[in-house]
Amino acid sequence: MIIIDIEIKDRNRLKEFFQNFHNKAEDIAFSIIQRIPEKLLPHWLMNWLDHYLDKRISELKQESTKMTWHNMYLQSATNEIHNRQQDTKKAPSDD
């Protein structure tokens, strides 16, 4: 018997709100910075943006990999459940 460990959590609306707020603020800040001519941007801001973007891309790659593995795990679990159901239909118990 294989035990499938799936945990269902309630949505944390406050955390979702702050994540959405952060994402929108980030989008607005970058859209403003993109409109400013490069000659007017200070060197330190360009360096900070470069560092921030590298860090953010790394975080997104890690999150993408984590989600891929999680989806593979869930797909494996659903296949296992489906196979078990098919096996019980093919060989009904003699109770």
DSSP file with accessible surface (Angstrom, degrees, kcal/mol):
  #  RESIDUE AA STRUCTURE BP1 BP2  ACC     N-H-->O    O-->H-N    N-H-->O    O-->H-N    TCO  KAPPA ALPHA  PHI   PSI    X-CA   Y-CA   Z-CA
    1    1 A M              0   0  210      0, 0.0     2,-0.5     0, 0.0     0, 0.0   0.000 360.0 360.0 360.0 132.0    0.0    0.0    0.0
    2    2 A I        -     0   0   90     78,-0.0     2,-0.5     2,-0.0     0, 0.0  -0.880 360.0-143.7-102.8 129.1    1.3    3.4   -1.0
    3    3 A I        -     0   0  146     -2,-0.5     2,-0.6     2,-0.0     0, 0.0  -0.816   9.0-152.9 -94.4 127.7    0.4    6.3    1.3
    4    4 A I        -     0   0   49     -2,-0.5     2,-0.9     2,-0.1    -2,-0.0  -0.900   3.8-154.2-103.2 121.2   -0.2    9.6   -0.5
    5    5 A D        +     0   0  128     -2,-0.6     2,-0.5     2,-0.0    -2,-0.0  -0.810  26.4 160.5-100.7  96.9    0.5   12.7    1.6
    6    6 A I        -     0   0   95     -2,-0.9     2,-0.5     2,-0.0    -2,-0.1  -0.979  20.2-161.6-119.4 125.3   -1.7   15.5    0.4
    7    7 A E        -     0   0  139     -2,-0.5     2,-0.6     2,-0.0    -2,-0.0  -0.921   4.3-154.9-111.1 127.3   -2.3   18.5    2.6
    8    8 A I        -     0   0  156     -2,-0.5     2,-0.4     0, 0.0    -2,-0.0  -0.890  16.6-169.2-102.0 123.2   -5.1   20.9    2.0
    9    9 A K        -     0   0  153     -2,-0.6     2,-0.1     3,-0.0     3,-0.1  -0.870  23.7-112.9-114.2 147.5   -4.6   24.3    3.4
   10   10 A D        -     0   0  159     -2,-0.4     2,-0.2     1,-0.1    -1,-0.0  -0.435  43.9 -98.5 -70.1 149.6   -7.0   27.2    3.8
   11   11 A R        -     0   0  151     -2,-0.1     2,-1.0     1,-0.1     3,-0.1  -0.509  25.2-140.7 -70.5 135.5   -6.2   30.3    1.7
   12   12 A N     >  -     0   0   93     -2,-0.2     4,-2.4     1,-0.2     5,-0.2  -0.829  19.7-174.7 -96.4  95.1   -4.3   33.0    3.5
   13   13 A R  H  > S+     0   0  168     -2,-1.0     4,-2.4     1,-0.2    -1,-0.2   0.846  80.1  53.9 -64.6 -33.6   -6.1   36.0    2.1
   14   14 A L  H  > S+     0   0  111      2,-0.2     4,-2.4     1,-0.2    -1,-0.2   0.937 110.4  46.6 -66.9 -44.1   -3.8   38.5    3.8
   15   15 A K  H  > S+     0   0  121      1,-0.2     4,-2.4     2,-0.2    -2,-0.2   0.917 112.8  50.2 -63.5 -42.5   -0.7   36.9    2.4
   16   16 A E  H  X S+     0   0   63     -4,-2.4     4,-2.7     2,-0.2     5,-0.2   0.905 109.0  52.8 -60.9 -41.2   -2.3   36.7   -1.1
   17   17 A F  H  X S+     0   0  119     -4,-2.4     4,-2.7     1,-0.2    -2,-0.2   0.940 111.3  44.9 -60.1 -48.2   -3.2   40.4   -0.8
   18   18 A F  H  X S+     0   0  116     -4,-2.4     4,-2.7     2,-0.2    -1,-0.2   0.870 112.6  51.7 -68.4 -33.7    0.4   41.4    0.0
   19   19 A Q  H  X S+     0   0   98     -4,-2.4     4,-2.5     2,-0.2    -1,-0.2   0.932 112.6  45.5 -65.8 -44.0    1.8   39.2   -2.7
   20   20 A N  H  X S+     0   0   93     -4,-2.7     4,-2.5     2,-0.2    -2,-0.2   0.905 113.2  50.5 -63.9 -40.6   -0.5   40.8   -5.2
   21   21 A F  H  X S+     0   0  129     -4,-2.7     4,-2.7    -5,-0.2     5,-0.2   0.931 111.2  48.4 -62.4 -45.4    0.4   44.2   -3.9
   22   22 A H  H  X S+     0   0   92     -4,-2.7     4,-2.6     1,-0.2    -2,-0.2   0.922 112.0  49.4 -61.1 -44.6    4.1   43.5   -4.2
   23   23 A N  H  X S+     0   0   59     -4,-2.5     4,-2.5     2,-0.2    -2,-0.2   0.918 113.4  45.4 -62.9 -43.6    3.7   42.2   -7.7
   24   24 A K  H  X S+     0   0  142     -4,-2.5     4,-2.6     2,-0.2    -2,-0.2   0.909 113.0  50.0 -68.2 -40.1    1.7   45.2   -8.9
   25   25 A A  H  X S+     0   0   45     -4,-2.7     4,-2.7    -5,-0.2    -2,-0.2   0.913 111.5  49.6 -63.5 -40.2    4.1   47.6   -7.2
   26   26 A E  H  X S+     0   0   27     -4,-2.6     4,-2.4    -5,-0.2     5,-0.2   0.928 111.3  49.0 -63.4 -44.5    7.0   45.8   -8.9
   27   27 A D  H  X S+     0   0  103     -4,-2.5     4,-2.2     2,-0.2    -2,-0.2   0.922 113.0  46.9 -61.0 -44.6    5.3   46.0  -12.3
   28   28 A I  H  X S+     0   0  101     -4,-2.6     4,-2.3     2,-0.2     5,-0.2   0.933 111.6  51.0 -65.1 -44.4    4.5   49.7  -11.9
   29   29 A A  H  X S+     0   0   46     -4,-2.7     4,-2.5     1,-0.2    -2,-0.2   0.927 113.1  45.1 -60.8 -44.3    8.0   50.5  -10.8
   30   30 A F  H  X S+     0   0   41     -4,-2.4     4,-2.4     1,-0.2    -1,-0.2   0.868 110.2  53.7 -71.3 -32.8    9.6   48.7  -13.7
   31   31 A S  H  X S+     0   0   37     -4,-2.2     4,-1.0    -5,-0.2    -1,-0.2   0.900 111.8  46.4 -67.4 -35.7    7.2   50.3  -16.2
   32   32 A I  H >X S+     0   0   94     -4,-2.3     4,-0.8     2,-0.2     3,-0.6   0.937 112.8  49.1 -68.1 -45.5    8.2   53.7  -14.9
   33   33 A I  H >< S+     0   0   33     -4,-2.5     3,-0.8     1,-0.2    -2,-0.2   0.878 106.4  57.0 -63.4 -36.4   11.9   52.9  -15.0
   34   34 A Q  H 3< S+     0   0  161     -4,-2.4    -1,-0.2     1,-0.2    -2,-0.2   0.812 104.7  52.7 -65.2 -27.8   11.6   51.6  -18.6
   35   35 A R  H << S+     0   0  198     -4,-1.0    -1,-0.2    -3,-0.6    -2,-0.2   0.664  89.8  91.7 -82.4 -17.3   10.2   54.9  -19.7
   36   36 A I  S << S-     0   0   64     -4,-0.8     5,-0.1    -3,-0.8    -4,-0.0  -0.645  89.5-108.4 -78.8 132.3   13.0   57.0  -18.3
   37   37 A P    >>  -     0   0   79      0, 0.0     3,-1.4     0, 0.0     4,-0.6  -0.309  24.2-123.0 -59.0 142.9   15.9   57.6  -20.7
   38   38 A E  G >4 S+     0   0  151      1,-0.3     3,-0.9     2,-0.2     8,-0.1   0.820 108.8  62.3 -60.7 -30.9   18.9   55.6  -19.8
   39   39 A K  G 34 S+     0   0  209      1,-0.2    -1,-0.3     3,-0.0    -3,-0.0   0.783 102.4  51.2 -65.5 -26.6   21.1   58.7  -19.6
   40   40 A L  G <4 S+     0   0  128     -3,-1.4    -1,-0.2     2,-0.1    -2,-0.2   0.597  88.4  95.7 -87.7 -12.4   19.0   60.0  -16.8
   41   41 A L  S << S-     0   0   25     -3,-0.9     5,-0.0    -4,-0.6    -8,-0.0  -0.666  79.6-119.8 -81.8 131.0   19.2   56.8  -14.6
   42   42 A P     >  -     0   0   53      0, 0.0     4,-1.9     0, 0.0     3,-0.2  -0.321  17.8-121.1 -66.6 151.6   21.9   56.9  -12.0
   43   43 A H  H  > S+     0   0  141      1,-0.2     4,-2.3     2,-0.2     5,-0.2   0.884 111.9  55.3 -60.9 -41.0   24.6   54.2  -12.2
   44   44 A W  H  > S+     0   0  179      1,-0.2     4,-2.3     2,-0.2    -1,-0.2   0.870 106.3  51.8 -63.7 -34.2   23.8   52.9   -8.7
   45   45 A L  H  > S+     0   0   33     -3,-0.2     4,-2.8     2,-0.2    -1,-0.2   0.912 108.7  50.2 -68.9 -39.8   20.1   52.4   -9.7
   46   46 A M  H  X S+     0   0   69     -4,-1.9     4,-2.3     2,-0.2    -2,-0.2   0.914 112.0  48.0 -63.4 -41.9   21.1   50.4  -12.8
   47   47 A N  H  X S+     0   0   84     -4,-2.3     4,-2.4     2,-0.2    -2,-0.2   0.910 112.5  48.4 -63.9 -43.9   23.4   48.2  -10.7
   48   48 A W  H  X S+     0   0  132     -4,-2.3     4,-3.0     2,-0.2    -2,-0.2   0.922 111.7  49.6 -63.3 -43.5   20.7   47.7   -8.1
   49   49 A L  H  X S+     0   0   14     -4,-2.8     4,-3.0     2,-0.2     5,-0.2   0.904 110.1  51.1 -62.1 -40.5   18.2   46.8  -10.8
   50   50 A D  H  X S+     0   0   95     -4,-2.3     4,-2.2     2,-0.2    -2,-0.2   0.941 113.5  44.3 -62.2 -46.5   20.6   44.3  -12.4
   51   51 A H  H  X S+     0   0  124     -4,-2.4     4,-2.3     2,-0.2    -2,-0.2   0.923 114.8  49.0 -63.8 -44.7   21.2   42.6   -9.0
   52   52 A Y  H  X S+     0   0   37     -4,-3.0     4,-2.8     1,-0.2    -2,-0.2   0.918 111.4  48.9 -62.5 -44.7   17.4   42.6   -8.2
   53   53 A L  H  X S+     0   0   73     -4,-3.0     4,-2.7     2,-0.2     5,-0.2   0.898 110.3  50.9 -65.7 -38.8   16.5   41.2  -11.5
   54   54 A D  H  X S+     0   0   91     -4,-2.2     4,-2.1    -5,-0.2    -1,-0.2   0.931 113.2  46.1 -61.4 -44.5   19.1   38.4  -11.3
   55   55 A K  H  X S+     0   0  108     -4,-2.3     4,-2.4     2,-0.2    -2,-0.2   0.927 113.8  48.3 -63.8 -43.5   17.8   37.5   -7.8
   56   56 A R  H  X S+     0   0   46     -4,-2.8     4,-2.5     2,-0.2    -2,-0.2   0.903 110.4  50.6 -66.5 -41.3   14.2   37.6   -8.9
   57   57 A I  H  X S+     0   0   85     -4,-2.7     4,-2.4     2,-0.2    -1,-0.2   0.918 110.2  50.9 -63.1 -40.9   14.8   35.5  -12.0
   58   58 A S  H  X S+     0   0   57     -4,-2.1     4,-2.3    -5,-0.2    -2,-0.2   0.924 110.4  49.1 -61.4 -44.4   16.6   32.9   -9.8
   59   59 A E  H  X S+     0   0   78     -4,-2.4     4,-2.5     1,-0.2    -2,-0.2   0.914 111.4  49.3 -61.8 -42.8   13.6   32.8   -7.4
   60   60 A L  H  X S+     0   0   81     -4,-2.5     4,-2.5     2,-0.2    -1,-0.2   0.883 109.6  51.2 -67.3 -36.5   11.2   32.4  -10.3
   61   61 A K  H  X S+     0   0  140     -4,-2.4     4,-2.5     2,-0.2    -1,-0.2   0.919 111.5  48.1 -64.2 -43.2   13.3   29.5  -11.8
   62   62 A Q  H  X S+     0   0  130     -4,-2.3     4,-2.6     2,-0.2    -2,-0.2   0.917 112.6  48.3 -62.8 -43.0   13.3   27.8   -8.4
   63   63 A E  H  X S+     0   0  103     -4,-2.5     4,-2.6     2,-0.2    -2,-0.2   0.909 110.8  51.2 -64.1 -40.5    9.6   28.2   -8.0
   64   64 A S  H  X S+     0   0   69     -4,-2.5     4,-2.2     2,-0.2    -2,-0.2   0.925 111.3  47.3 -62.9 -43.6    9.0   26.9  -11.5
   65   65 A T  H  X S+     0   0   76     -4,-2.5     4,-2.4     2,-0.2     5,-0.2   0.925 112.0  50.3 -63.8 -43.3   11.1   23.8  -10.8
   66   66 A K  H  X S+     0   0  163     -4,-2.6     4,-2.3     1,-0.2    -2,-0.2   0.918 111.2  48.3 -61.6 -42.8    9.3   23.2   -7.5
   67   67 A M  H  X S+     0   0  103     -4,-2.6     4,-2.7     2,-0.2    -1,-0.2   0.881 109.4  53.5 -67.0 -35.9    5.9   23.5   -9.2
   68   68 A T  H  X S+     0   0   71     -4,-2.2     4,-2.4     2,-0.2    -2,-0.2   0.941 111.0  45.3 -63.4 -46.9    7.0   21.1  -11.9
   69   69 A W  H  X S+     0   0  166     -4,-2.4     4,-2.3     2,-0.2    -2,-0.2   0.896 112.9  51.0 -63.2 -40.3    8.1   18.5   -9.4
   70   70 A H  H  X S+     0   0  104     -4,-2.3     4,-2.6    -5,-0.2    -2,-0.2   0.924 110.7  48.6 -63.7 -42.7    4.9   19.0   -7.4
   71   71 A N  H  X S+     0   0   97     -4,-2.7     4,-2.7     2,-0.2    -2,-0.2   0.888 110.3  51.6 -64.4 -38.7    2.8   18.6  -10.5
   72   72 A M  H  X S+     0   0   99     -4,-2.4     4,-2.5     2,-0.2    -1,-0.2   0.910 110.2  49.5 -63.5 -41.2    4.7   15.4  -11.4
   73   73 A Y  H  X S+     0   0   99     -4,-2.3     4,-2.4     2,-0.2    -2,-0.2   0.933 112.8  46.3 -62.4 -45.9    4.0   14.1   -7.9
   74   74 A L  H  X S+     0   0   54     -4,-2.6     4,-2.6     2,-0.2    -2,-0.2   0.898 111.6  51.3 -65.6 -39.5    0.3   14.9   -8.2
   75   75 A Q  H  X S+     0   0  110     -4,-2.7     4,-2.4     2,-0.2    -1,-0.2   0.920 110.3  49.7 -63.0 -41.6    0.1   13.3  -11.7
   76   76 A S  H  X S+     0   0   69     -4,-2.5     4,-2.4     2,-0.2    -2,-0.2   0.911 110.9  50.0 -62.1 -42.2    1.8   10.2  -10.3
   77   77 A A  H  X S+     0   0    9     -4,-2.4     4,-2.5     2,-0.2    -2,-0.2   0.919 111.0  47.8 -64.7 -42.5   -0.7   10.1   -7.4
   78   78 A T  H  X S+     0   0   73     -4,-2.6     4,-2.7     1,-0.2    -1,-0.2   0.901 111.5  50.9 -67.8 -36.7   -3.7   10.5   -9.7
   79   79 A N  H  X S+     0   0   76     -4,-2.4     4,-2.8     2,-0.2    -1,-0.2   0.910 110.3  49.9 -63.5 -41.6   -2.4    7.7  -12.0
   80   80 A E  H  X S+     0   0   56     -4,-2.4     4,-2.4     2,-0.2    -2,-0.2   0.923 112.0  47.2 -62.4 -44.5   -1.9    5.4   -9.1
   81   81 A I  H  X S+     0   0   73     -4,-2.5     4,-2.4     2,-0.2    -2,-0.2   0.934 112.6  49.7 -63.5 -43.7   -5.5    6.1   -7.9
   82   82 A H  H  X S+     0   0   93     -4,-2.7     4,-2.4     1,-0.2    -2,-0.2   0.926 110.9  49.4 -61.2 -44.0   -6.8    5.5  -11.4
   83   83 A N  H  X S+     0   0   90     -4,-2.8     4,-2.5     1,-0.2    -1,-0.2   0.894 109.9  51.3 -63.7 -39.7   -4.9    2.2  -11.7
   84   84 A R  H  X S+     0   0   92     -4,-2.4     4,-2.2     2,-0.2    -1,-0.2   0.910 110.3  49.1 -62.4 -42.6   -6.2    1.1   -8.3
   85   85 A Q  H  X S+     0   0  101     -4,-2.4     4,-1.7     1,-0.2    -2,-0.2   0.902 111.7  48.9 -64.6 -39.0   -9.7    1.8   -9.4
   86   86 A Q  H  X S+     0   0   66     -4,-2.4     4,-2.1     1,-0.2    -2,-0.2   0.904 110.3  51.7 -66.2 -39.4   -9.2    0.0  -12.7
   87   87 A D  H  X S+     0   0  100     -4,-2.5     4,-2.2     1,-0.2    -2,-0.2   0.894 109.3  49.3 -65.1 -39.5   -7.7   -3.0  -10.8
   88   88 A T  H  < S+     0   0   95     -4,-2.2    -1,-0.2     1,-0.2    -2,-0.2   0.846 111.4  50.0 -70.9 -29.4  -10.7   -3.2   -8.4
   89   89 A K  H  < S+     0   0  150     -4,-1.7    -2,-0.2    -5,-0.2    -1,-0.2   0.879 112.6  46.8 -73.3 -36.4  -13.1   -3.1  -11.4
   90   90 A K  H  < S+     0   0  162     -4,-2.1    -2,-0.2     1,-0.3    -1,-0.2   0.890 124.2  30.0 -72.0 -39.8  -11.3   -5.9  -13.2
   91   91 A A  S  < S-     0   0   73     -4,-2.2    -1,-0.3    -5,-0.2    -2,-0.1  -0.754  79.7-163.6-123.8  81.9  -11.0   -8.2  -10.2
   92   92 A P        -     0   0   92      0, 0.0    -3,-0.1     0, 0.0     2,-0.1  -0.355  29.9-104.1 -65.2 147.6  -14.0   -7.7   -7.9
   93   93 A S        -     0   0   85     -5,-0.1     2,-0.7     1,-0.1    -5,-0.0  -0.351  17.3-130.7 -72.7 152.8  -13.5   -9.1   -4.4
   94   94 A D              0   0  164     -3,-0.1    -1,-0.1    -2,-0.1    -3,-0.0  -0.423 360.0 360.0 -99.4  56.1  -15.2  -12.3   -3.4
   95   95 A D              0   0  187     -2,-0.7    -2,-0.0     0, 0.0     0, 0.0  -0.356 360.0 360.0 -77.3 360.0  -16.7  -11.0   -0.1
